[in-house]
Amino acid sequence: MQASQSIYKSPNDHRQYRYLVLDNALRVLLVEDQDASQAAASMAVGVGHFDDPADRPGMAHFLEHMLFLGTEKFPDSGEYHAFINQHGGSNNAWTGTEHTNFFFTINEDVFADSLDRFSQFFIAPKFDLELVDRERQAIESEFSLKLKDDIRRTYQVLKETVNPLHPFSKFSVGNLVTLGGEQAQVRSELLDFYQSHYSANLMTLCLVAPLSLDELEDLACHYFSGIQNLNLVKNYPQVPLFSENELLTQIDIVPLKEQKRLSISFNFPGIDHYYKRKPLTYISHILGNESHGSLLSYLKEQGLVNNLSAGGGVNGYNFKDYSIGLQLTDKGLANLDEIISCCFEYIELIKTQGLDEWRYLERANLLKMAFRYQEQVKSLDLASHLSINMHHYEVEDLVFGDYRMDGLDIPETIALLELMTPHNMRLQLIAQSVKTDRKANWYHTPYKVRPIAPQSLVRWQVSSIRPELQLPAANPFIVADSIPRPDKSDVEVPVIVAESTGYRIWHKKDDEFNVPKGHMYLSLDSEQASKTPKHAALTRLYVEMLLDYLTEPTYQAEVAGLSYNIYPHQGGITLHLSGFTGNQETLLALLIHKARERNFTEERFALIKSQLLRSWQNLAQAKPISQLFTSLTVTLQKSSYEPARMAQMLEDISLEDLHNHVRAFYEKIYLEGLVYGDWLVSEAQALGKRLEHILSLVSTPSAESTRELVNLTGQGTLLRELAIDHQDSAIIVYYQSAVATPEKMALFSLLNHTMSSTFFHELRTEKQLGYMVGTGYLPLNRHPGLIFYIQSPTTGPLHLLEAIDEFIADFNYAVMQITNEEWESTKVGLISQIMEHDANLKTRSQRYWVSVGNRDYQFNQRELVVDEITKLTRTDLLKFMMRKMRTKHSDRLVLFSTGEQHITQAALQSEKMITDLKTFKQTAEKFNF
């Protein structure tokens, strides 16, 4: 075993790190985190879909799935998932272009047992013959799930239009076609692929736990030394992603959702070796600027684009597809030449006038501050992230690499800028109006490839830069350093520090995370917010208009680590500010000042209204299960409305209507706020007084709004069918608690925790009903609830409902068979999840704000729920199921959609379902659903 090397870490990072290489060449990073509430492990394997055999697209992805389904030591296909779930954990994996990542988190006391199971994936997987069909059906379901996903459909077009000799061109997901054939043959090929690609020297392991580094080293050596080392060397073909044949082309794509997007991309070599200086980060920092004079600001003023991003695009071992992405207006779609010319002028501006050390240091200082006051993340996220970093960074930079900016190398940066020319470019235009002449494989995306005209290339050569395009000025919000105040809090939880008729401010000074940051939540409740669908639509439009209006004046603050969001809720709108506290009040004053101006123009009103309508209409193209979730929440929460209904109301709304609504919105306001972080009590109190004064100028105090939930008690089974244009069927079955007590919260959450793993295994893994299958604890307006959901490419909603009912009926017997030890372990696992230590300031602030919203003013609801969980017996759970869920006459809401291939089946469904639908419609009218 090789000795450890030093790892550079943040001064605010309490964790200890150790890097080692086992005798089998497995690279390991150990992280001792004594504050972690759970342990986690992640294995990143240097094998991805680039390694797929030419005649077996999707093999790497299929292998990822099969590794979960039993090993020689632990042969039961559902045992690993059940073990992780029972002990309060979670697990997942993904397959990318060059890497596959497996990861899990679990209670620390069983970490060794979980590593024993996990390590066997890479030592002796079983690859049961009888599971081959079942799991490739799961791959088919996953493939089917994305058939109407525009991101996946566009990605496939990219694959078909790159150099066909490059491995990026391969179909990555796989399906029943690419993985077809006899089970024995496919298993044989799978085994060959595993044995010839999975090697210890291509793997990186990260373990994070509240254990000493020596203990972690013992675990790593004991469980992972048995992985075979084949001494493999990656040997991807050294061919360009884009050859001359693929450059200087425009690809026109027709999306399913209404959108207009232009991507200008440039062909770069691999960029991993640039990480210490990050020249592309610097270029993107200026190119993507949104302040006055920027490329985006100018294009918005001309009415050509609504949004711009710089630096996106795919990258890998020998390529980076650097992209400028633009969201177009109708005018922009008709003036692409003008937009592209502006982009090249701004690139020239950066190259000739923008390579200043002070500009680079602005960006570098932001990363320096972010690293110095790096907030902790959950063990699972940390393990996964670091295991991937081990494939890209030197050992000393495994933690620091994302933040490192050593200095501006002008020749290096100019060399990259000189690759951003018309002759090294491709264009991708996405719009429903473009003409096409072919369809992509697998996802059937209509598209067309055409050469860029030589005269266009001549026009885009920069001869002069229009004076309206300006480089950003120095950012006044950036501070070279900031130090957290040493003051300690004298309260355990937030308390009210400012209160009067119509407002209340909660506050707690943080003295745990030691960062000069804060979170401020301000909720404005107004009875005008959403009393009708039209009011709700106007409130949403107001929020979107306000966010658009604030973009330019607040951009520099956002760049400097001061972020904000404004979002609507049932009773009004919420403003959330976060970031370094030194300038937070300055940003808040700016936001309030600009919000009170409300200087909306007819042009921006028309654009934002159109954008909002498009986004609501595009929801009809979302996954069926996503549409059902949306429908569930708006069906049950009063003053919530279907997006389609709000879109209908929005069609005829004028700018004058909006101004009248805003005026009425502020006539009576109730304000509730939370200030948490590096804020003193006196500052929070002064803030409350200022807010009270500002509100008094435009409004009179109002009472808090209620958050009402439709009560399903006594209604029996209510069914609602949604007409969704998708090949898959979907269903959600929701059970509701009529009361919001700790006891009911304990029962619902424990039942979900107990059955979720079994439900997933039986209905997804065993019965292969679909890829998206699960249960969930779903509290709405403080009322606990339980949902079962399935999206299926193979089965209609009636049979899905029968499968769910059958599972619930049979689960009583499964509970009876649980041993006392397993029962107590299940409860401990759930308690561990509920009481998970807040990883950072953000997580803590969110928990406090949710408590305020739930009127949990003692901030101890989770402790009360845990107390109830400890008392619960298996008998309690069985009685609860028998009373609440066992019969088909139970009070529940069933939402479903019928897939295209199930329409005939749906027509033959029983009279009982038709009768239930009539009952549902009558009840819906009574409750104003």
PyMOL commands that set and color helices and strands:
alter all, ss='L'
color gray80, all
select helices_A, chain A and resi 49-51+59-66+79-86+108-122+129-145+150-161+167-169+183-197+200-202+213-224+272-274+279-287+295-301+330-333+336-353+357-372+379-389+395-397+410-417+422-424+454-459+533-559+581-597+602-621+624-636+643-650+655-665+681-698+742-766+797-816+820-834+841-853+861-871+874-884+900-907+911-927
alter helices_A, ss='H'
color red, helices_A
select strands_A, chain A and resi 16-21+27-32+39-45+90-95+100-106+203-209+249-253+260-268+305-312+315-316+319-328+425-431+438-439+446-451+495-500+503-509+517-525+562-569+572-580+668-677+700-701+717-721+729-736+772-777+785-792+892-897
alter strands_A, ss='S'
color yellow, strands_A
deselect
rebuild
show_as cartoon
